[in-house]
């Protein structure tokens, strides 16, 4: 998934995958964690089409 710079700047950033996973687990909707190619931090997304989901 490619994230544009403007979108990346507006998203919440997590310094570790574990921090992002903790927030994703507690969310009311299904969220997936991914590492951003621009900022190298972790973001959350609701998009799962074509993505591998964690076990």
N, CA, C and O atoms as CSV, one atom per row, in Angstrom:
chain,resi,resn,atom,element,x,y,z
A,1,UNK,N,N,0.836,-1.161,0.000
A,1,UNK,CA,C,0.000,0.000,0.000
A,1,UNK,C,C,0.890,1.237,0.000
A,1,UNK,O,O,1.778,1.371,0.842
A,2,UNK,N,N,0.651,2.129,-0.937
A,2,UNK,CA,C,1.424,3.363,-0.980
A,2,UNK,C,C,0.630,4.472,-0.325
A,2,UNK,O,O,-0.547,4.670,-0.628
A,3,UNK,N,N,1.263,5.177,0.554
A,3,UNK,CA,C,0.625,6.292,1.244
A,3,UNK,C,C,1.226,7.586,0.726
A,3,UNK,O,O,2.445,7.752,0.690
A,4,UNK,N,N,0.356,8.495,0.326
A,4,UNK,CA,C,0.828,9.799,-0.147
A,4,UNK,C,C,1.275,10.643,1.045
A,4,UNK,O,O,0.762,10.460,2.150
A,5,UNK,N,N,2.216,11.559,0.844
A,5,UNK,CA,C,2.736,12.365,1.957
A,5,UNK,C,C,1.659,13.116,2.734
A,5,UNK,O,O,1.722,13.177,3.962
A,6,UNK,N,N,0.678,13.686,2.050
A,6,UNK,CA,C,-0.376,14.427,2.740
A,6,UNK,C,C,-1.231,13.530,3.618
A,6,UNK,O,O,-1.648,13.931,4.704
A,7,UNK,N,N,-1.491,12.327,3.153
A,7,UNK,CA,C,-2.275,11.359,3.926
A,7,UNK,C,C,-1.469,10.890,5.130
A,7,UNK,O,O,-1.999,10.803,6.238
A,8,UNK,N,N,-0.206,10.592,4.920
A,8,UNK,CA,C,0.664,10.128,6.000
A,8,UNK,C,C,0.741,11.165,7.115
A,8,UNK,O,O,0.724,10.810,8.293
A,9,UNK,N,N,0.823,12.425,6.757
A,9,UNK,CA,C,0.952,13.494,7.756
A,9,UNK,C,C,-0.292,13.605,8.629
A,9,UNK,O,O,-0.199,14.026,9.782
A,10,UNK,N,N,-1.463,13.229,8.093
A,10,UNK,CA,C,-2.704,13.330,8.862
A,10,UNK,C,C,-2.978,12.108,9.721
A,10,UNK,O,O,-3.787,12.170,10.647
A,11,UNK,N,N,-2.316,10.998,9.425
A,11,UNK,CA,C,-2.582,9.764,10.156
A,11,UNK,C,C,-1.841,9.723,11.484
A,11,UNK,O,O,-0.796,10.349,11.662
A,12,UNK,N,N,-2.413,8.968,12.404
A,12,UNK,CA,C,-1.771,8.761,13.702
A,12,UNK,C,C,-0.592,7.817,13.509
A,12,UNK,O,O,-0.698,6.827,12.786
A,13,UNK,N,N,0.515,8.117,14.144
A,13,UNK,CA,C,1.730,7.308,14.003
A,13,UNK,C,C,2.019,6.559,15.290
A,13,UNK,O,O,1.801,7.066,16.391
A,14,UNK,N,N,2.512,5.350,15.130
A,14,UNK,CA,C,2.897,4.522,16.263
A,14,UNK,C,C,4.356,4.142,16.083
A,14,UNK,O,O,4.764,3.749,14.990
A,15,UNK,N,N,5.130,4.252,17.121
A,15,UNK,CA,C,6.557,3.963,17.057
A,15,UNK,C,C,6.885,2.485,16.992
A,15,UNK,O,O,7.958,2.098,16.529
A,16,UNK,N,N,5.954,1.653,17.459
A,16,UNK,CA,C,6.199,0.207,17.404
A,16,UNK,C,C,4.941,-0.501,16.935
A,16,UNK,O,O,3.828,0.005,17.080
A,17,UNK,N,N,5.142,-1.669,16.377
A,17,UNK,CA,C,4.022,-2.467,15.892
A,17,UNK,C,C,3.142,-2.914,17.063
A,17,UNK,O,O,1.922,-3.007,16.926
A,18,UNK,N,N,3.760,-3.189,18.206
A,18,UNK,CA,C,3.006,-3.619,19.384
A,18,UNK,C,C,2.043,-2.523,19.864
A,18,UNK,O,O,0.913,-2.819,20.252
A,19,UNK,N,N,2.481,-1.277,19.839
A,19,UNK,CA,C,1.605,-0.164,20.231
A,19,UNK,C,C,0.414,-0.056,19.286
A,19,UNK,O,O,-0.721,0.133,19.725
A,20,UNK,N,N,0.676,-0.177,17.997
A,20,UNK,CA,C,-0.391,-0.092,17.004
A,20,UNK,C,C,-1.364,-1.265,17.140
A,20,UNK,O,O,-2.575,-1.082,17.019
A,21,UNK,N,N,-0.840,-2.465,17.390
A,21,UNK,CA,C,-1.689,-3.645,17.547
A,21,UNK,C,C,-2.591,-3.513,18.768
A,21,UNK,O,O,-3.741,-3.951,18.733
A,22,UNK,N,N,-2.092,-2.922,19.836
A,22,UNK,CA,C,-2.895,-2.738,21.044
A,22,UNK,C,C,-4.094,-1.832,20.764
A,22,UNK,O,O,-5.197,-2.098,21.240
A,23,UNK,N,N,-3.886,-0.778,20.003
A,23,UNK,CA,C,-4.974,0.131,19.643
A,23,UNK,C,C,-5.943,-0.569,18.692
A,23,UNK,O,O,-7.158,-0.419,18.828
A,24,UNK,N,N,-5.422,-1.331,17.734
A,24,UNK,CA,C,-6.265,-2.035,16.762
A,24,UNK,C,C,-7.154,-3.063,17.460
A,24,UNK,O,O,-8.315,-3.228,17.085
A,25,UNK,N,N,-6.628,-3.748,18.458
A,25,UNK,CA,C,-7.405,-4.758,19.189
A,25,UNK,C,C,-8.577,-4.143,19.942
A,25,UNK,O,O,-9.641,-4.754,20.048
A,26,UNK,N,N,-8.384,-2.933,20.466
A,26,UNK,CA,C,-9.417,-2.278,21.264
A,26,UNK,C,C,-10.416,-1.477,20.430
A,26,UNK,O,O,-11.373,-0.933,20.982
A,27,UNK,N,N,-10.216,-1.393,19.130
A,27,UNK,CA,C,-11.090,-0.587,18.267
A,27,UNK,C,C,-12.424,-1.289,18.032
A,27,UNK,O,O,-12.522,-2.514,18.097
A,28,UNK,N,N,-13.440,-0.487,17.758
A,28,UNK,CA,C,-14.777,-1.023,17.500
A,28,UNK,C,C,-14.888,-1.635,16.109
A,28,UNK,O,O,-15.800,-2.421,15.855
A,29,UNK,N,N,-13.986,-1.291,15.215
A,29,UNK,CA,C,-13.980,-1.839,13.848
A,29,UNK,C,C,-12.703,-2.641,13.646
A,29,UNK,O,O,-11.762,-2.520,14.430
A,30,UNK,N,N,-12.665,-3.457,12.601
A,30,UNK,CA,C,-11.477,-4.251,12.296
A,30,UNK,C,C,-10.412,-3.348,11.690
A,30,UNK,O,O,-10.648,-2.695,10.674
A,31,UNK,N,N,-9.251,-3.312,12.312
A,31,UNK,CA,C,-8.145,-2.499,11.814
A,31,UNK,C,C,-6.930,-3.383,11.585
A,31,UNK,O,O,-6.723,-4.381,12.274
A,32,UNK,N,N,-6.134,-2.991,10.601
A,32,UNK,CA,C,-4.899,-3.703,10.277
A,32,UNK,C,C,-3.737,-2.742,10.443
A,32,UNK,O,O,-3.848,-1.559,10.122
A,33,UNK,N,N,-2.635,-3.247,10.939
A,33,UNK,CA,C,-1.431,-2.452,11.155
A,33,UNK,C,C,-0.516,-2.606,9.944
A,33,UNK,O,O,-0.350,-3.710,9.427
A,34,UNK,N,N,0.072,-1.511,9.495
A,34,UNK,CA,C,1.065,-1.593,8.430
A,34,UNK,C,C,2.164,-0.577,8.665
A,34,UNK,O,O,1.955,0.449,9.314
A,35,UNK,N,N,3.331,-0.874,8.130
A,35,UNK,CA,C,4.470,0.039,8.247
A,35,UNK,C,C,4.485,0.955,7.038
A,35,UNK,O,O,4.452,0.494,5.897
A,36,UNK,N,N,4.534,2.239,7.290
A,36,UNK,CA,C,4.509,3.245,6.229
A,36,UNK,C,C,5.884,3.345,5.576
A,36,UNK,O,O,6.907,3.409,6.259
A,37,UNK,N,N,5.893,3.358,4.253
A,37,UNK,CA,C,7.144,3.457,3.510
A,37,UNK,C,C,7.731,4.869,3.581
A,37,UNK,O,O,8.927,5.050,3.356
A,38,UNK,N,N,6.910,5.860,3.889
A,38,UNK,CA,C,7.393,7.245,3.946
A,38,UNK,C,C,8.024,7.592,5.287
A,38,UNK,O,O,9.174,8.028,5.346
A,39,UNK,N,N,7.269,7.396,6.363
A,39,UNK,CA,C,7.758,7.823,7.676
A,39,UNK,C,C,8.390,6.682,8.478
A,39,UNK,O,O,9.002,6.919,9.519
A,40,UNK,N,N,8.243,5.455,7.999
A,40,UNK,CA,C,8.791,4.252,8.637
A,40,UNK,C,C,8.164,3.953,10.002
A,40,UNK,O,O,8.658,3.093,10.731
A,41,UNK,N,N,7.083,4.653,10.353
A,41,UNK,CA,C,6.323,4.339,11.556
A,41,UNK,C,C,5.160,3.450,11.161
A,41,UNK,O,O,5.021,3.085,9.993
A,42,UNK,N,N,4.322,3.099,12.129
A,42,UNK,CA,C,3.186,2.229,11.870
A,42,UNK,C,C,1.903,3.043,11.862
A,42,UNK,O,O,1.730,3.959,12.667
A,43,UNK,N,N,0.999,2.698,10.938
A,43,UNK,CA,C,-0.321,3.303,10.833
A,43,UNK,C,C,-1.352,2.189,10.919
A,43,UNK,O,O,-1.018,1.005,10.867
A,44,UNK,N,N,-2.622,2.595,11.053
A,44,UNK,CA,C,-3.739,1.661,11.046
A,44,UNK,C,C,-4.601,1.926,9.822
A,44,UNK,O,O,-4.725,3.066,9.374
A,45,UNK,N,N,-5.197,0.866,9.283
A,45,UNK,CA,C,-6.109,1.004,8.163
A,45,UNK,C,C,-7.253,0.027,8.310
A,45,UNK,O,O,-7.116,-1.026,8.933
A,46,UNK,N,N,-8.392,0.389,7.726
A,46,UNK,CA,C,-9.530,-0.528,7.689
A,46,UNK,C,C,-9.503,-1.376,6.430
A,46,UNK,O,O,-10.219,-2.373,6.338
A,47,UNK,N,N,-8.688,-0.992,5.463
A,47,UNK,CA,C,-8.647,-1.710,4.187
A,47,UNK,C,C,-7.973,-3.066,4.360
A,47,UNK,O,O,-6.898,-3.168,4.951
A,48,UNK,N,N,-8.615,-4.095,3.841
A,48,UNK,CA,C,-8.053,-5.443,3.935
A,48,UNK,C,C,-8.049,-6.147,2.585
A,48,UNK,O,O,-7.507,-7.248,2.482
A,49,UNK,N,N,-8.624,-5.561,1.562
A,49,UNK,CA,C,-8.698,-6.206,0.259
A,49,UNK,C,C,-7.293,-6.450,-0.287
A,49,UNK,O,O,-6.516,-5.513,-0.469
A,50,UNK,N,N,-6.983,-7.694,-0.542
A,50,UNK,CA,C,-5.680,-8.052,-1.089
A,50,UNK,C,C,-4.557,-8.060,-0.087
A,50,UNK,O,O,-3.400,-8.243,-0.466
A,51,UNK,N,N,-4.861,-7.867,1.182
A,51,UNK,CA,C,-3.836,-7.829,2.221
A,51,UNK,C,C,-3.876,-9.118,3.037
A,51,UNK,O,O,-4.931,-9.728,3.217
A,52,UNK,N,N,-2.720,-9.512,3.518
A,52,UNK,CA,C,-2.673,-10.670,4.416
A,52,UNK,C,C,-3.068,-10.209,5.806
A,52,UNK,O,O,-2.538,-9.222,6.316
A,53,UNK,N,N,-3.990,-10.918,6.409
A,53,UNK,CA,C,-4.420,-10.595,7.762
A,53,UNK,C,C,-3.603,-11.385,8.762
A,53,UNK,O,O,-3.253,-12.536,8.500
A,54,UNK,N,N,-3.291,-10.788,9.905
A,54,UNK,CA,C,-2.538,-11.527,10.927
A,54,UNK,C,C,-3.366,-12.685,11.463
A,54,UNK,O,O,-4.594,-12.619,11.496
A,55,UNK,N,N,-2.674,-13.763,11.890
A,55,UNK,CA,C,-3.381,-14.938,12.416
A,55,UNK,C,C,-3.939,-14.695,13.779
A,55,UNK,O,O,-4.562,-15.585,14.359
